[in-house]
Amino acid sequence: MKIISTEQVQQSLNFAELIPLLKTSFAKPFHMPQRNVLSLEPENDDNHDAFALLPSWNEEVIGNKMFTYFPDNAAKHDIPGLFSKIMLFKRETGEPLALVDGTSVTYWRTAAVSALASQLLSKPDSRNFMLFGTGNLSGYLLDAHLSVRDIKQVTIWGRSQEKVAQLIESYSTKYPAVNFRVSQDVNVEVASSDIICCATGSHSPLFNGEALSPGTHVDCLGNHMPNARECDSTTITKARVYVDSLTNTLNEAGEILIPIEEGVFNAKDIVGELADMCKNPDLLRQSDEEITVFKSVGTAISDLIAAHLVFKKNS
């Protein structure tokens, strides 16, 4: 059995290969039971330490992504609050294949799924991209989205102006043909954006849905809580809505659950999951005027696909 490190994951993956692989894999048969997030002290409301299990399998490989979440680690121990590993088994025999670093795989597959959804839903001539968030995912998201659309301008919003400036400096060098700029007026910039990607820890909407222009694609991936959201109900009710996983989003995504609770949206209004989008082009954008929303909270099958690719490259 192989032990595959963060460094090996980084050396093995690229978006030019991973994004089309996700598209073909989501169109094939797979199984993905609901993930199980376990509170380690369920009787203690002040303790949020958790352990999670995310199983999935397809015709080639079985996988279980496991992660621990200890939010006080940084303050108490000066170590990360999240650790993750993905265990792979051969589907034919059940024999163990590899233990793969899960944190780095998660960054790659999250950005790849976001860009895949944009490739399927955004207008092909999209040129203006707006990114909310400057966290660990931001660089992956820029690389992924710039690989699927001919983006000419990127506007970046973040709570830390220092991080925004660092990101712009780094990516202006990496992509000299693209104009990278700091967000100055969110709703004005939302109105002029073709693609909006939200990857923050915000508990409340980042922009006013009334500002959205016809034809915009909105991608929300930062929130995983039922009582928080990155986009408002107006955004959802104006849009053709898609999700990565119905089961997961209807349990975890406030972007969907809050409008349902308000009575302005119904789960039946969701057009389809990512697997449906990959299998059936008729479900995708219907016109250049349509607003589309893709809400993702993460899927075990995307972890499996990315981790298996890493394994094959290191075998």
KOLNU-663421 format. One record per residue (C-alpha): x, y, z; residue in one letter; residue number from 0. Coordinates in pm, whole numbers. Example, Ala and Ser with C-alpha at 12.3 -4.5 7.8 and 13.67 -1.06 7.14 Angstrom:
<recs>
+--------+--------+--------+---+-----+
:   east :  north :     up : r :   k :
+--------+--------+--------+---+-----+
:   1230 :   -450 :    780 : A :   0 :
:   1367 :   -106 :    714 : S :   1 :
+--------+--------+--------+---+-----+
</recs>
This chain:
<recs>
+--------+--------+--------+---+-----+
:   east :  north :     up : r :   k :
+--------+--------+--------+---+-----+
:      0 :      0 :      0 : M :   0 :
:    132 :    342 :    -95 : K :   1 :
:    148 :    648 :    130 : I :   2 :
:    105 :    955 :    -91 : I :   3 :
:    214 :   1293 :     45 : S :   4 :
:    100 :   1650 :    -12 : T :   5 :
:    402 :   1708 :   -234 : E :   6 :
:    317 :   1409 :   -452 : Q :   7 :
:    -43 :   1530 :   -488 : V :   8 :
:     76 :   1874 :   -598 : Q :   9 :
:    316 :   1724 :   -852 : Q :  10 :
:     54 :   1486 :   -990 : S :  11 :
:   -248 :   1708 :  -1054 : L :  12 :
:   -328 :   1971 :  -1314 : N :  13 :
:   -661 :   2123 :  -1412 : F :  14 :
:   -624 :   2048 :  -1784 : A :  15 :
:   -646 :   1679 :  -1693 : E :  16 :
:   -857 :   1681 :  -1376 : L :  17 :
:  -1154 :   1887 :  -1499 : I :  18 :
:  -1238 :   1668 :  -1803 : P :  19 :
:  -1177 :   1356 :  -1593 : L :  20 :
:  -1434 :   1476 :  -1339 : L :  21 :
:  -1681 :   1540 :  -1621 : K :  22 :
:  -1651 :   1191 :  -1768 : T :  23 :
:  -1645 :   1025 :  -1425 : S :  24 :
:  -1957 :   1203 :  -1299 : F :  25 :
:  -2138 :   1079 :  -1610 : A :  26 :
:  -2056 :    716 :  -1522 : K :  27 :
:  -2215 :    498 :  -1250 : P :  28 :
:  -2097 :    562 :   -893 : F :  29 :
:  -2223 :    526 :   -537 : H :  30 :
:  -2200 :    795 :   -270 : M :  31 :
:  -2377 :    734 :     63 : P :  32 :
:  -2453 :   1039 :    276 : Q :  33 :
:  -2145 :   1154 :    460 : R :  34 :
:  -2125 :   1123 :    834 : N :  35 :
:  -1995 :   1414 :   1042 : V :  36 :
:  -1960 :   1313 :   1407 : L :  37 :
:  -1936 :   1558 :   1695 : S :  38 :
:  -1670 :   1431 :   1935 : L :  39 :
:  -1843 :   1589 :   2235 : E :  40 :
:  -2212 :   1604 :   2138 : P :  41 :
:  -2312 :   1688 :   2495 : E :  42 :
:  -2090 :   1999 :   2498 : N :  43 :
:  -2223 :   2294 :   2295 : D :  44 :
:  -1894 :   2481 :   2341 : D :  45 :
:  -1685 :   2210 :   2178 : N :  46 :
:  -1699 :   2180 :   1799 : H :  47 :
:  -1433 :   1912 :   1749 : D :  48 :
:  -1551 :   1670 :   1482 : A :  49 :
:  -1456 :   1358 :   1287 : F :  50 :
:  -1605 :   1293 :    943 : A :  51 :
:  -1633 :    996 :    707 : L :  52 :
:  -1707 :   1041 :    336 : L :  53 :
:  -1737 :    706 :    153 : P :  54 :
:  -1784 :    651 :   -221 : S :  55 :
:  -1700 :    401 :   -493 : W :  56 :
:  -1717 :    348 :   -867 : N :  57 :
:  -1633 :     61 :  -1101 : E :  58 :
:  -1257 :     89 :  -1036 : E :  59 :
:  -1196 :    198 :   -681 : V :  60 :
:  -1348 :    232 :   -332 : I :  61 :
:  -1261 :    533 :   -119 : G :  62 :
:  -1321 :    680 :    222 : N :  63 :
:  -1214 :   1034 :    294 : K :  64 :
:  -1167 :   1098 :    663 : M :  65 :
:  -1104 :   1431 :    829 : F :  66 :
:  -1076 :   1579 :   1174 : T :  67 :
:  -1187 :   1933 :   1250 : Y :  68 :
:  -1046 :   2095 :   1564 : F :  69 :
:  -1119 :   2471 :   1535 : P :  70 :
:   -918 :   2567 :   1845 : D :  71 :
:   -595 :   2409 :   1722 : N :  72 :
:   -442 :   2730 :   1590 : A :  73 :
:   -494 :   2921 :   1914 : A :  74 :
:   -411 :   2636 :   2151 : K :  75 :
:   -145 :   2437 :   1968 : H :  76 :
:    -32 :   2648 :   1670 : D :  77 :
:   -122 :   2371 :   1424 : I :  78 :
:   -392 :   2350 :   1153 : P :  79 :
:   -751 :   2286 :   1255 : G :  80 :
:   -816 :   2040 :    973 : L :  81 :
:   -642 :   1714 :    888 : F :  82 :
:   -758 :   1481 :    613 : S :  83 :
:   -665 :   1149 :    453 : K :  84 :
:   -824 :    946 :    173 : I :  85 :
:   -804 :    567 :    187 : M :  86 :
:   -830 :    386 :   -148 : L :  87 :
:   -917 :     19 :   -208 : F :  88 :
:   -930 :   -183 :   -529 : K :  89 :
:  -1296 :   -232 :   -630 : R :  90 :
:  -1240 :   -580 :   -776 : E :  91 :
:  -1076 :   -737 :   -471 : T :  92 :
:  -1107 :   -487 :   -185 : G :  93 :
:   -732 :   -478 :   -129 : E :  94 :
:   -585 :   -152 :      9 : P :  95 :
:   -415 :     63 :   -254 : L :  96 :
:   -311 :    390 :    -94 : A :  97 :
:   -345 :    647 :    180 : L :  98 :
:   -352 :    986 :      9 : V :  99 :
:   -320 :   1332 :    162 : D : 100 :
:   -676 :   1457 :    171 : G : 101 :
:   -624 :   1828 :    236 : T : 102 :
:   -440 :   1897 :    -88 : S : 103 :
:   -675 :   1673 :   -288 : V : 104 :
:   -969 :   1872 :   -146 : T : 105 :
:   -826 :   2201 :   -274 : Y : 106 :
:   -774 :   2060 :   -623 : W : 107 :
:  -1109 :   1886 :   -657 : R : 108 :
:  -1306 :   2180 :   -509 : T : 109 :
:  -1158 :   2422 :   -760 : A : 110 :
:  -1193 :   2172 :  -1044 : A : 111 :
:  -1562 :   2111 :   -969 : V : 112 :
:  -1622 :   2486 :   -951 : S : 113 :
:  -1458 :   2539 :  -1290 : A : 114 :
:  -1635 :   2239 :  -1441 : L : 115 :
:  -1971 :   2381 :  -1336 : A : 116 :
:  -1875 :   2715 :  -1488 : S : 117 :
:  -1764 :   2546 :  -1809 : Q : 118 :
:  -2107 :   2380 :  -1828 : L : 119 :
:  -2320 :   2676 :  -1716 : L : 120 :
:  -2149 :   3009 :  -1783 : S : 121 :
:  -2170 :   3175 :  -2122 : K : 122 :
:  -1881 :   3063 :  -2347 : P : 123 :
:  -1785 :   3426 :  -2414 : D : 124 :
:  -1756 :   3514 :  -2043 : S : 125 :
:  -1471 :   3759 :  -1991 : R : 126 :
:  -1520 :   3922 :  -1648 : N : 127 :
:  -1463 :   3706 :  -1340 : F : 128 :
:  -1523 :   3812 :   -978 : M : 129 :
:  -1376 :   3620 :   -687 : L : 130 :
:  -1496 :   3661 :   -330 : F : 131 :
:  -1234 :   3524 :    -92 : G : 132 :
:   -857 :   3515 :    -48 : T : 133 :
:   -817 :   3193 :    152 : G : 134 :
:   -623 :   2877 :     72 : N : 135 :
:   -858 :   2794 :   -216 : L : 136 :
:   -832 :   3126 :   -398 : S : 137 :
:   -525 :   3047 :   -608 : G : 138 :
:   -660 :   2707 :   -707 : Y : 139 :
:   -989 :   2869 :   -811 : L : 140 :
:   -818 :   3130 :  -1026 : L : 141 :
:   -606 :   2868 :  -1203 : D : 142 :
:   -906 :   2640 :  -1257 : A : 143 :
:  -1144 :   2905 :  -1391 : H : 144 :
:   -882 :   3068 :  -1612 : L : 145 :
:   -824 :   2725 :  -1767 : S : 146 :
:  -1184 :   2689 :  -1891 : V : 147 :
:  -1279 :   3044 :  -1997 : R : 148 :
:  -1091 :   3319 :  -2180 : D : 149 :
:  -1108 :   3558 :  -1885 : I : 150 :
:   -976 :   3910 :  -1947 : K : 151 :
:  -1050 :   4077 :  -1612 : Q : 152 :
:  -1052 :   3942 :  -1256 : V : 153 :
:  -1190 :   4144 :   -964 : T : 154 :
:  -1101 :   4018 :   -616 : I : 155 :
:  -1283 :   4095 :   -292 : W : 156 :
:  -1151 :   3997 :     49 : G : 157 :
:  -1170 :   4104 :    412 : R : 158 :
:   -791 :   4139 :    421 : S : 159 :
:   -668 :   4402 :    178 : Q : 160 :
:   -316 :   4271 :    232 : E : 161 :
:   -416 :   3925 :    109 : K : 162 :
:   -602 :   4076 :   -188 : V : 163 :
:   -291 :   4274 :   -284 : A : 164 :
:    -67 :   3968 :   -249 : Q : 165 :
:   -298 :   3757 :   -464 : L : 166 :
:   -320 :   4024 :   -733 : I : 167 :
:     57 :   4073 :   -740 : E : 168 :
:    121 :   3700 :   -768 : S : 169 :
:   -140 :   3629 :  -1034 : Y : 170 :
:    -70 :   3940 :  -1241 : S : 171 :
:    277 :   3795 :  -1291 : T : 172 :
:    143 :   3447 :  -1364 : K : 173 :
:   -122 :   3572 :  -1611 : Y : 174 :
:     11 :   3897 :  -1765 : P : 175 :
:   -268 :   3912 :  -2025 : A : 176 :
:   -536 :   3930 :  -1753 : V : 177 :
:   -626 :   4252 :  -1570 : N : 178 :
:   -643 :   4182 :  -1197 : F : 179 :
:   -807 :   4450 :   -985 : R : 180 :
:   -920 :   4516 :   -627 : V : 181 :
:  -1292 :   4527 :   -558 : S : 182 :
:  -1410 :   4881 :   -485 : Q : 183 :
:  -1791 :   4863 :   -505 : D : 184 :
:  -1927 :   4510 :   -477 : V : 185 :
:  -2270 :   4555 :   -631 : N : 186 :
:  -2140 :   4761 :   -923 : V : 187 :
:  -1879 :   4494 :   -994 : E : 188 :
:  -2133 :   4214 :   -957 : V : 189 :
:  -2343 :   4386 :  -1222 : A : 190 :
:  -2055 :   4383 :  -1470 : S : 191 :
:  -1934 :   4027 :  -1396 : S : 192 :
:  -2002 :   3727 :  -1618 : D : 193 :
:  -1891 :   3473 :  -1356 : I : 194 :
:  -1902 :   3523 :   -978 : I : 195 :
:  -1724 :   3275 :   -752 : C : 196 :
:  -1788 :   3289 :   -376 : C : 197 :
:  -1535 :   3108 :   -156 : A : 198 :
:  -1557 :   3273 :    185 : T : 199 :
:  -1646 :   3197 :    544 : G : 200 :
:  -1918 :   3462 :    537 : S : 201 :
:  -2240 :   3385 :    724 : H : 202 :
:  -2442 :   3646 :    534 : S : 203 :
:  -2489 :   3730 :    163 : P : 204 :
:  -2191 :   3890 :     -5 : L : 205 :
:  -2388 :   4095 :   -257 : F : 206 :
:  -2740 :   4207 :   -347 : N : 207 :
:  -2902 :   3967 :   -592 : G : 208 :
:  -3084 :   4259 :   -752 : E : 209 :
:  -2747 :   4373 :   -889 : A : 210 :
:  -2701 :   4061 :  -1102 : L : 211 :
:  -2713 :   4117 :  -1476 : S : 212 :
:  -2883 :   3876 :  -1717 : P : 213 :
:  -2658 :   3589 :  -1821 : G : 214 :
:  -2443 :   3583 :  -1507 : T : 215 :
:  -2320 :   3256 :  -1359 : H : 216 :
:  -2289 :   3244 :   -977 : V : 217 :
:  -2087 :   2978 :   -797 : D : 218 :
:  -2115 :   2943 :   -416 : C : 219 :
:  -1879 :   2699 :   -246 : L : 220 :
:  -1759 :   2852 :     80 : G : 221 :
:  -2049 :   2781 :    314 : N : 222 :
:  -2141 :   2440 :    459 : H : 223 :
:  -2391 :   2548 :    724 : M : 224 :
:  -2772 :   2545 :    702 : P : 225 :
:  -2807 :   2881 :    880 : N : 226 :
:  -2548 :   3072 :    675 : A : 227 :
:  -2520 :   3169 :    309 : R : 228 :
:  -2303 :   3353 :     59 : E : 229 :
:  -2588 :   3462 :   -170 : C : 230 :
:  -2933 :   3597 :    -88 : D : 231 :
:  -3279 :   3461 :   -167 : S : 232 :
:  -3316 :   3704 :   -457 : T : 233 :
:  -3019 :   3543 :   -629 : T : 234 :
:  -3172 :   3198 :   -589 : I : 235 :
:  -3522 :   3295 :   -703 : T : 236 :
:  -3387 :   3478 :  -1012 : K : 237 :
:  -3173 :   3185 :  -1121 : A : 238 :
:  -3173 :   2840 :  -1271 : R : 239 :
:  -3026 :   2649 :   -974 : V : 240 :
:  -2793 :   2347 :   -977 : Y : 241 :
:  -2608 :   2165 :   -696 : V : 242 :
:  -2321 :   1920 :   -664 : D : 243 :
:  -2526 :   1681 :   -447 : S : 244 :
:  -2894 :   1708 :   -359 : L : 245 :
:  -2852 :   1506 :    -40 : T : 246 :
:  -2562 :   1714 :     88 : N : 247 :
:  -2694 :   2057 :     -7 : T : 248 :
:  -3041 :   1990 :    135 : L : 249 :
:  -2874 :   1903 :    464 : N : 250 :
:  -2602 :   2166 :    477 : E : 251 :
:  -2646 :   2462 :    242 : A : 252 :
:  -2816 :   2775 :    375 : G : 253 :
:  -2814 :   2920 :     24 : E : 254 :
:  -3083 :   2663 :    -58 : I : 255 :
:  -3238 :   2592 :    283 : L : 256 :
:  -3307 :   2952 :    388 : I : 257 :
:  -3511 :   3040 :     73 : P : 258 :
:  -3700 :   2712 :    120 : I : 259 :
:  -3776 :   2808 :    481 : E : 260 :
:  -3888 :   3152 :    363 : E : 261 :
:  -4129 :   2988 :    120 : G : 262 :
:  -3978 :   3151 :   -190 : V : 263 :
:  -3801 :   2841 :   -325 : F : 264 :
:  -3867 :   2467 :   -339 : N : 265 :
:  -3622 :   2179 :   -352 : A : 266 :
:  -3808 :   2061 :   -662 : K : 267 :
:  -3693 :   2382 :   -834 : D : 268 :
:  -3334 :   2255 :   -837 : I : 269 :
:  -3264 :   2162 :  -1198 : V : 270 :
:  -3014 :   1887 :  -1125 : G : 271 :
:  -2697 :   1762 :   -963 : E : 272 :
:  -2350 :   1775 :  -1115 : L : 273 :
:  -2389 :   1417 :  -1239 : A : 274 :
:  -2707 :   1519 :  -1426 : D : 275 :
:  -2526 :   1819 :  -1573 : M : 276 :
:  -2244 :   1597 :  -1703 : C : 277 :
:  -2482 :   1341 :  -1854 : K : 278 :
:  -2753 :   1560 :  -2002 : N : 279 :
:  -2664 :   1882 :  -2191 : P : 280 :
:  -3035 :   1960 :  -2227 : D : 281 :
:  -3043 :   2051 :  -1857 : L : 282 :
:  -2786 :   2328 :  -1892 : L : 283 :
:  -2822 :   2700 :  -1964 : R : 284 :
:  -3126 :   2765 :  -2183 : Q : 285 :
:  -3042 :   3118 :  -2302 : S : 286 :
:  -2780 :   3393 :  -2285 : D : 287 :
:  -3014 :   3593 :  -2062 : E : 288 :
:  -3054 :   3326 :  -1797 : E : 289 :
:  -2885 :   3359 :  -1456 : I : 290 :
:  -2741 :   3031 :  -1328 : T : 291 :
:  -2635 :   2931 :   -976 : V : 292 :
:  -2422 :   2632 :   -880 : F : 293 :
:  -2411 :   2552 :   -508 : K : 294 :
:  -2154 :   2300 :   -387 : S : 295 :
:  -2069 :   2167 :    -44 : V : 296 :
:  -1827 :   1899 :   -164 : G : 297 :
:  -1870 :   1538 :   -267 : T : 298 :
:  -1687 :   1221 :   -173 : A : 299 :
:  -1691 :   1101 :   -534 : I : 300 :
:  -1487 :   1402 :   -649 : S : 301 :
:  -1234 :   1324 :   -374 : D : 302 :
:  -1225 :    964 :   -498 : L : 303 :
:  -1171 :   1061 :   -862 : I : 304 :
:   -889 :   1303 :   -783 : A : 305 :
:   -719 :   1072 :   -531 : A : 306 :
:   -735 :    778 :   -773 : H : 307 :
:   -570 :    989 :  -1044 : L : 308 :
:   -292 :   1075 :   -800 : V : 309 :
:   -251 :    707 :   -711 : F : 310 :
:   -224 :    602 :  -1076 : K : 311 :
:     43 :    866 :  -1139 : K : 312 :
:    245 :    741 :   -844 : N : 313 :
:    219 :    368 :   -917 : S : 314 :
+--------+--------+--------+---+-----+
</recs>
